């Protein structure tokens, strides 16, 4: 509803209305359009224009969406992290997982450097991974800025970290790296996403995602740390 694209269309009066609604959600859902117009010092027509810019047919539809989003926030229940982590370790207790870790380590051993890519929480993990790989003697870098210009002058393995596997900025960077003959390893939550499909090797951990209504992802990252550390330790054995 209140995304950056829609908000950029608002004028100064509508920004004031937006700020009032955000600060008084519970009161607004029970107000008529005239009630809101009076207390926010705007006309009913201005409120209708505001709703249209947010892609609602009218004030009634806008109020319904506002109430539903509030109800959703109140009823969200998240899985216990311990359950998710135990589920992951139970799932990877097999030769197939060990083989894919070995394969990733063998490709990284063949090149001069490894570059970790990630944004947001995955960007923080990319920095952790670069430090961890450096600790085992492998030259490693982390890039957590999606607009950072990446140029690779020698053979490198690119390790992409993304829970959803659909981050557009990362997809664009992967396309660029593939044109420079880099080997792409991705670590994602599932194998059914764009990043996993355009990677040369995908490692996935298949856990239920915990995502807030405003797209904040709270899915545990313990599996990602385990995968990173497992690959790094395997490098020392090759």
NUBA-945638 format. One record per residue: x, y, z of N, C-alpha, C in turn; residue number from 1. Coordinates in pm, whole numbers. Atoms other than C-alpha are relative to their C-alpha. Layout:
# NUBA-945638
X|Y|Z|X|Y|Z|X|Y|Z|NUM
...
This chain:
# NUBA-945638
84|-120|0|0|0|0|87|125|0|1
-85|-118|-9|248|264|118|141|-34|-49|2
-133|28|52|535|171|-113|61|128|-58|3
-71|-120|43|796|414|-244|-55|56|-131|4
52|-45|128|645|427|-592|-127|81|17|5
126|-71|-23|300|529|-467|22|129|78|6
-24|-118|-83|433|771|-205|61|114|-80|7
-64|-104|82|635|956|-469|-102|80|-80|8
104|-68|78|305|1052|-637|-78|102|84|9
79|-86|-88|169|1239|-334|50|144|-2|10
-40|-140|-14|164|1617|-303|15|32|149|11
-27|-37|-140|239|1810|17|-121|-22|90|12
121|19|-80|-122|1804|138|-25|-149|27|13
22|144|-14|-144|1429|79|105|-64|91|14
-100|48|-95|182|1374|269|-45|26|143|15
54|-30|-133|21|1544|568|-108|-100|37|16
106|99|-23|-278|1313|532|60|-137|28|17
-70|127|-20|-47|1013|504|57|-9|142|18
-60|-1|-133|137|1111|823|-105|-13|110|19
107|10|-99|-190|1150|1011|-53|-144|7|20
55|136|4|-322|811|897|95|-99|66|21
-98|91|-57|1|633|990|4|11|152|22
-6|-22|-145|-7|786|1338|-131|-32|72|23
131|22|-63|-379|717|1396|-77|-111|-72|24
61|110|76|-451|386|1219|-129|-50|66|25
116|59|-69|-689|251|1485|-121|91|-5|26
112|-93|6|-900|567|1484|-55|14|-143|27
41|-24|139|-905|605|1104|-91|-111|-51|28
81|111|53|-1053|256|1039|-146|11|42|29
139|-15|-43|-1368|364|1225|-58|136|-40|30
47|-132|42|-1395|712|1071|-70|-4|-135|31
57|-23|132|-1622|818|788|96|92|-76|32
-88|-85|79|-1460|1009|505|-12|146|45|33
20|-137|-48|-1612|1332|642|70|21|135|34
-71|-9|-128|-1476|1259|990|150|22|-22|35
-143|-11|29|-1126|1213|850|33|134|-64|36
-23|-128|67|-1157|1519|628|3|114|101|37
7|-107|-100|-1254|1736|925|122|3|90|38
-109|3|-98|-985|1617|1165|137|17|-65|39
-129|-14|70|-707|1610|901|7|132|-77|40
6|-131|65|-813|1951|762|21|-8|-151|41
-1|13|146|-861|1832|405|-144|-21|-45|42
135|22|52|-1161|1790|178|-20|-149|-29|43
26|140|38|-1333|1454|110|55|-34|-138|44
-54|22|135|-1227|1495|-254|150|-27|6|45
-144|23|-15|-863|1516|-145|28|-140|51|46
-18|135|-54|-902|1192|50|-22|-104|-111|47
27|92|111|-1051|1019|-255|116|-2|-98|48
-117|-7|88|-758|1141|-470|117|-76|60|49
-106|69|-74|-520|1013|-205|-16|-153|-14|50
27|144|12|-686|668|-215|28|-50|-142|51
-22|38|139|-673|659|-595|150|-14|-29|52
-145|6|24|-298|730|-593|63|-123|63|53
-48|122|-64|-255|430|-365|-64|-123|-62|54
60|110|78|-447|217|-619|-122|-65|67|55
127|47|-56|-773|185|-422|-115|67|-76|56
116|-53|73|-1115|232|-581|-67|114|76|57
62|-105|-79|-1234|448|-295|40|-10|146|58
-36|-8|-142|-1218|529|76|-38|-129|74|59
44|122|-68|-1414|218|182|100|-114|-21|60
-98|105|29|-1168|-15|9|131|27|74|61
-122|-37|-70|-876|177|160|-11|-35|149|62
19|30|-143|-1020|143|514|3|-150|25|63
1|146|-14|-1079|-230|463|141|-56|-3|64
-139|47|11|-719|-282|356|79|39|125|65
-69|-48|-120|-594|-74|650|-33|-89|120|66
42|86|-112|-798|-283|896|58|-140|-14|67
-53|135|22|-687|-612|739|149|-6|31|68
-144|-2|-26|-321|-511|758|28|8|150|69
-15|-7|-146|-364|-424|1127|-30|-134|64|70
36|130|-54|-537|-756|1199|109|-102|-26|71
-105|94|36|-261|-944|1018|121|16|90|72
-114|-27|-89|6|-776|1228|-23|-60|139|73
31|47|-134|-176|-881|1545|-1|-151|11|74
19|145|-7|-223|-1248|1451|121|-79|-48|75
-116|72|50|122|-1334|1313|63|-82|112|76
-72|86|-93|284|-1629|1489|121|-58|-73|77
-122|47|63|641|-1731|1419|44|-132|61|78
-52|128|-46|797|-2073|1440|114|21|98|79
-113|-2|-91|1037|-2144|1720|128|-24|-79|80
-124|12|75|1390|-2093|1587|69|-134|24|81
-64|128|-31|1511|-2406|1764|-58|-111|-87|82
65|101|83|1256|-2617|1576|51|8|-144|83
-45|-18|138|1364|-2468|1242|144|-49|-18|84
-141|38|10|1734|-2521|1310|16|-152|11|85
-8|145|-14|1685|-2880|1428|-51|-69|-126|86
55|55|124|1475|-2947|1119|104|6|-112|87
-105|-15|101|1758|-2816|900|110|-105|19|88
-110|94|-24|2029|-3029|1064|-44|-145|-23|89
51|134|28|1808|-3337|1040|-6|-23|-151|90
16|12|145|1749|-3269|670|134|-20|-72|91
-129|5|70|2120|-3233|580|87|-118|44|92
-79|113|-50|2234|-3548|761|1|-112|-104|93
-6|98|109|2305|-3731|435|120|27|-90|94
-117|-12|89|2575|-3788|172|-21|105|-107|95
29|-97|106|2401|-3564|-81|44|140|41|96
-41|-131|-47|2458|-3255|131|152|10|7|97
-145|-2|-8|2820|-3347|198|64|12|-137|98
-55|-4|136|2881|-3396|-174|-8|140|-59|99
14|-133|57|2749|-3052|-267|93|98|71|100
-96|-82|-73|2963|-2892|6|140|-25|-53|101
-130|37|56|3267|-3080|-126|19|62|-137|102
-7|-55|136|3187|-2966|-479|26|150|3|103
-19|-144|-12|3161|-2601|-377|143|31|44|104
-137|-22|-48|3491|-2623|-188|102|-26|-108|105
-97|33|106|3668|-2785|-483|7|109|-106|106
-2|-109|99|3563|-2506|-722|71|123|56|107
-62|-116|-61|3674|-2237|-478|152|-18|11|108
-145|27|-11|4013|-2405|-433|73|24|-132|109
-63|-10|131|4078|-2382|-807|26|145|-44|110
-10|-139|45|4052|-2001|-828|80|84|98|111
-82|-89|-83|4252|-1709|-694|-79|63|113|112
78|-73|-101|3968|-1540|-506|-146|-41|-3|113
144|25|-11|3611|-1575|-388|-66|130|46|114
72|-124|-31|3362|-1288|-375|-140|-37|48|115
132|25|-55|3053|-1300|-154|-90|120|-26|116
97|-106|30|2747|-1100|-260|-125|-18|85|117
124|5|-76|2448|-1013|-44|-49|140|31|118
62|-129|-33|2208|-733|49|-76|-15|131|119
71|6|-128|2062|-649|390|65|-98|95|120
-55|101|-90|2101|-936|636|99|-90|-73|121
-91|82|80|2260|-1141|359|132|74|-27|122
-122|-79|16|2508|-856|312|90|-11|122|123
-76|18|-124|2612|-885|676|65|-138|2|124
-55|135|5|2658|-1259|628|110|-12|-105|125
-106|0|101|2864|-1191|314|131|49|60|126
-120|-51|-68|3107|-988|525|56|-104|97|127
-44|105|-91|3118|-1264|784|69|-112|-78|128
-56|108|81|3185|-1523|513|139|37|-52|129
-130|-43|51|3470|-1319|363|105|-7|109|130
-95|6|-111|3635|-1289|704|31|-145|36|131
-20|140|-37|3585|-1660|778|90|-70|-101|132
-83|61|104|3736|-1766|445|143|53|6|133
-134|-57|-17|4027|-1528|501|72|-69|115|134
-60|67|-115|4084|-1702|834|61|-135|-37|135
-54|130|42|4143|-2032|651|99|16|-115|136
-105|-24|97|4385|-1867|408|-45|22|-143|137
50|-24|135|4159|-1800|108|-28|148|-19|138
25|-141|26|4156|-1454|-46|-148|20|-30|139
145|-16|12|3795|-1337|-6|-40|144|20|140
57|-134|-11|3596|-1018|-50|-150|-9|17|141
146|-7|-14|3241|-917|38|-50|128|-64|142
66|-117|59|3014|-682|-157|-144|0|48|143
137|-9|-52|2697|-570|22|-74|121|-55|144
62|-115|66|2622|-267|-196|-48|-44|-138|145
52|50|128|2391|-366|-485|41|85|-121|146
-37|-87|111|2515|-71|-692|152|14|-13|147
-145|-4|7|2886|-135|-637|45|-60|-134|148
-45|54|129|3056|-175|-979|101|-112|21|149
-85|116|-21|3211|-522|-986|74|-35|-129|150
-84|40|113|3500|-599|-1219|96|-109|48|151
-86|111|-38|3683|-932|-1203|105|-19|-107|152
-109|7|98|4023|-940|-1370|65|-138|-5|153
-53|137|1|4116|-1300|-1279|-111|-95|38|154
103|98|-29|3926|-1623|-1229|-46|10|145|155
55|-12|-135|3695|-1605|-931|-130|-79|10|156
130|61|-29|3404|-1785|-771|-83|106|72|157
93|-94|-63|3107|-1567|-682|-101|-79|81|158
98|67|-88|2900|-1685|-384|-110|101|34|159
113|-92|-17|2557|-1521|-379|-89|-50|114|160
85|34|-114|2355|-1515|-55|-133|72|-15|161
133|-60|13|1980|-1459|-84|-105|-98|50|162
105|88|-53|1688|-1602|114|-102|-30|-109|163
106|17|99|1427|-1545|-158|52|-48|-134|164
-54|33|132|1655|-1586|-458|-59|84|-111|165
65|-83|102|1463|-1309|-635|43|146|8|166
-47|-137|-13|1663|-996|-547|51|50|-135|167
-29|-44|137|1676|-801|-875|144|48|-15|168
-136|-54|10|2005|-624|-800|102|-113|-6|169
-92|114|1|2177|-956|-729|-8|-76|-132|170
18|68|129|2032|-1111|-1044|77|74|-109|171
-73|-80|99|2174|-825|-1251|151|-20|14|172
-144|20|-23|2517|-868|-1089|44|-138|-45|173
-33|136|43|2511|-1244|-1152|13|-5|-151|174
-7|-2|146|2438|-1184|-1521|131|61|-48|175
-126|-65|35|2737|-951|-1539|117|-95|26|176
-109|90|-36|2962|-1202|-1363|7|-122|-91|177
0|114|91|2854|-1487|-1588|62|37|-135|178
-62|-47|124|2960|-1278|-1888|152|8|12|179
-144|-5|-24|3306|-1258|-1728|53|-138|38|180
-40|140|-20|3319|-1639|-1700|30|-34|147|181
-12|36|-141|3289|-1646|-1320|-90|-120|30|182
81|112|-44|3160|-1958|-1152|-91|49|113|183
98|-54|-95|2841|-1879|-957|-52|-110|92|184
60|86|-102|2750|-2055|-634|-103|83|76|185
102|-74|-77|2425|-1948|-468|-45|-82|120|186
56|61|-121|2297|-2019|-118|-135|66|23|187
136|-53|-7|1919|-1974|-109|-87|-93|83|188
90|82|-83|1624|-2100|91|-64|-112|-80|189
60|105|81|1484|-2299|-201|75|-10|-133|190
-62|19|132|1588|-2432|-541|-89|52|-112|191
96|-44|101|1286|-2284|-717|-9|152|-3|192
-2|-145|13|1386|-1922|-774|99|37|-108|193
-81|-44|114|1566|-1715|-1035|149|-16|27|194
-143|5|-29|1905|-1694|-861|51|-144|0|195
-45|140|-3|1924|-2069|-799|8|-58|-141|196
5|57|135|1835|-2144|-1161|108|53|-92|197
-105|-56|86|2096|-1913|-1315|139|-21|60|198
-129|29|-63|2372|-2030|-1078|57|-129|-58|199
-64|125|42|2625|-2298|-1169|-19|-108|106|200
22|93|-111|2576|-2457|-827|-87|69|104|201
88|-56|-102|2295|-2398|-579|-2|-89|123|202
13|70|-127|2292|-2494|-212|-121|61|71|203
122|-52|-62|1950|-2462|-49|-30|-73|130|204
25|56|-133|1817|-2524|301|-147|-21|31|205
143|35|-7|1437|-2535|255|-62|10|139|206
70|-22|-126|1297|-2381|573|-120|92|-23|207
114|-92|13|955|-2212|614|46|143|27|208
-42|-139|-16|1002|-1838|569|-91|73|98|209
73|-89|-90|901|-1592|841|15|141|-55|210
-6|-131|65|816|-1268|661|-109|90|55|211
96|-98|-49|649|-960|809|-81|56|-117|212
81|-56|108|369|-789|610|74|106|-81|213
-74|-102|75|614|-511|514|125|-57|-63|214
-104|72|75|843|-774|355|132|-13|77|215
-120|25|-81|1096|-785|642|10|-149|24|216
-16|145|-8|1236|-1138|638|70|-39|130|217
-55|44|-128|1292|-1303|978|39|-147|-2|218
-40|139|12|1381|-1647|845|139|-20|61|219
-128|23|-66|1664|-1792|1054|113|-15|-103|220
-116|7|88|2010|-1759|897|106|-96|51|221
-95|99|-52|2177|-2032|1102|45|-98|-109|222
-45|91|107|2175|-2270|799|104|64|-93|223
-95|-68|89|2358|-2009|588|139|3|64|224
-129|-2|-71|2631|-1971|851|62|-139|1|225
-51|138|-1|2663|-2349|877|56|-39|-136|226
-46|33|135|2695|-2386|499|131|70|-31|227
-122|-78|24|2956|-2109|477|118|-62|74|228
-109|54|-80|3164|-2256|757|38|-140|-47|229
-28|135|49|3133|-2609|617|86|3|-125|230
-79|-12|123|3266|-2503|278|143|43|33|231
-132|-53|-36|3552|-2307|434|87|-109|64|232
-78|105|-68|3660|-2598|656|39|-111|-98|233
-35|101|100|3647|-2837|359|118|44|-85|234
-112|-51|79|3890|-2610|175|132|-38|65|235
-124|31|-72|4150|-2677|444|38|-148|-15|236
-25|145|14|4117|-3053|374|31|-41|-142|237
-24|33|141|4170|-3030|-3|147|27|-36|238
